[in-house]
Amino acid sequence: ASVVVIDAADHVGGLYITAGGSFTMGGNNVVQQAAGVADNDEQWFQDEMYTNDWRAQPEIVRTLVANGADTVKWFQDLGIKYAPISAGVLRPPIQRGITALPNPGVYPGGSGTPNTGISFTWVMYQKVLAQKTPILLNTRMTKIYHDSSGAVVGIRTKTAKGTINIRAKRGVVIAAGTWTDNQSMMQQWDPRTVGPDC
């Protein structure tokens, strides 16, 4: 497929490049296997839903769980060296905490450095460059175009040079990152997270 990546920022990775960079993944992934930790998709799903008080959309959590172990292996194939498994943020006893060790010459950051978010971002960025996928920085999407049936057929973007319209033959993927700075979206999805008592 022919793909183009656009980003409103002047760099790739967004806020994640400054993040701690650890995450919670189960599904009997390669890091769990190396530590002898037994896990399965259904138990992981139940622990995710329990931890968020069953507020998450089950179909989205199912998608995470169905692809989790493969994602951990994919990052390993891209060059990530994993630290030993840790507890993670879900209920015990199954360990699912994942983070990267330093791997100089392959990616910056890693456990023990100011952040490891940049480690995961870096290896993905290198993969995109190797595939020669265009990345348009300082390019903000301002509109999604639909045809008469409602199907998405393209986007309008704003750049320093003006407006650029991009036709999408096979779809548009929106990766907007965190929504915790968007008060209206937080109010829409979970009003308990917004307001003076939060």
N, C-alpha and C positions, 0 to 999 in steps of 0.2 A: 504494500500500500504506500501511497505518497502521503507523507505526513509533514506538517509544520507545527512548531511549538511557539506560542506567543506568551509573553510575560510582561505585565505592567511594570515590573521592577527593572532595575539596571543590572541585575545579576540573577543567576539561576538559584533555585533552592528556597527562595522565600525566607521566612523566619527560621525554618528548620536548620539552616546552616549554623545558627547560634544556639541550637537546643542541646540538651543533654544527650539526646539521641538514643536512649534506651527505649525498648518497647516490649510488649507482652505478646508472645506468640506460642501456641501449643500445637496440637495435632500430631504429636510424636515426630517433631522436626529433628533435624540433624544435631542441633545443640542438645536437645533433650536426650536423644539416643546416645550421644557421647558420654552423657552423665548417668545413663541408666535410668532415666526418669520415664515412667510409663504414663502415657496420655493417649487420648483418642478424641475425635472430632466432637462427639456428642457430649462428653464430659466438659470439654473446652467451651462449647456453646452454652451449656447450663451454667458454668461458672461465670462466663461473660454476662449473661442475663441476670444472674443473682446479684453480681457486683453492681450493676447499674439499676438495681431495683426493678427489673423488667420494664424499663422505660425505653430501651433501644428498640428500633424496628427489627423484628426477628429475621426478616429476609436479608437485611443488610449484614447482620451478625453472621447469618449462615454463609453469606458470600465470603466474608472475612475468614471464617473457619475453613471453608472448602478450599481456599487458596493459601492459607497461612503457611503450612509446611513447605509447599513449593516455593513460596516467596523467600523464606529463610534460606533454602538451598540455592535459589537464584542469586541472592546477594553473595553467598559464599562463592559461587561460580564467577562472580564479578570481581572477586578479590578480597572480600571482607573476611578478616580473621576474628572469630568470635571469642569473647571471654567465656569462662565457665558459666553455666546456667545459674540464675539467681531466682529469688522468690517471685518477682513480678508484682503486679498490683491486684491480682484476683485473689479470691479466698484460698486459703491453704487446703490441702497440703501440696498440691502439684506445682512444681516450679516451672515458670514460663518466662522469666526475665531474660531478655536478650540485649546484649550491647557488643560493640566492636572493640577489639584490642588495637593499639597502634600498629600500623603497618607502613613504616616509612618507605617512600618511593612508590607506593601504590595509592595511598590517600592520606590526607591530613587528619588530625584529630585522633580520637580513640580514647578508650577508658584511661582515666588519669590525666587527661588534658582538659582544657576548658569546655570542650564539647565533642560529642561524637555524631551529632546530626550531620555535620559536614562530611563525615566519613561515608555515610550512606548516600548523601547527595552527590559526592564526588564520583563514586563509581558509576552511578546512573548517568551522570553528565558525560563521563568518558565513553560510556556505551553509546549514547546519543551522538556524540562527535564521531565515533568510529563508524556509525551507520550513515554519516553525512546528512543527518536530519537537520534542516534549517531551524535556528532558534532566533526569534525576533524579540529582542529586549526593548524596554521602554515602549511597549505596544499594548495598549489597553483595549479590551473588547468592550464595545459600547452598545452593541445590538446583535441579536440573533435573528437571522432571516428564516422565514418559513414559507413553504409553498402552499397552494390552496388546500392541500390535504392535511396540513399541519406539520409535515415532515421538515426537519431542519435542513436547510440547503446552503447555509453560509453564515458568516459573521461580518460585522463592521468593526473596524478598529481605529483607534486614534493614536497617531504618532506625532513626533516633532515636525515631520514633513507634511502632515495633513492626514486625511482619512484614507484608509486602505480597506477595500472590500475583499474578502477571501471566500471563494466558493468551496463548499464542502460536498464532495460527491458521495461520501460514505458516512458522514456524521461529524459531530463536534463533541469532544470530551471536555467537560469543565472540571478542572481540578483547582478548587478555590481555597484549599487548606483549611485552617481552623476557622470556626465561626464564633469563638469566645469573645472577640472584640466587637461583634455585631449584636448590639442589644436588642434590636427588633427581631432578629432571627432567634436569639435565645428566648425571647418572650413567646415567639410562635411555637417553638418546639418543647420548651420546658420552662414555664413561668417561675418555677421554684428556684431557678438559678439567677434570677434578676431581681434587683430591688435592694432596699436598705438592710434587709435581714440576711442577705447572702454573704 
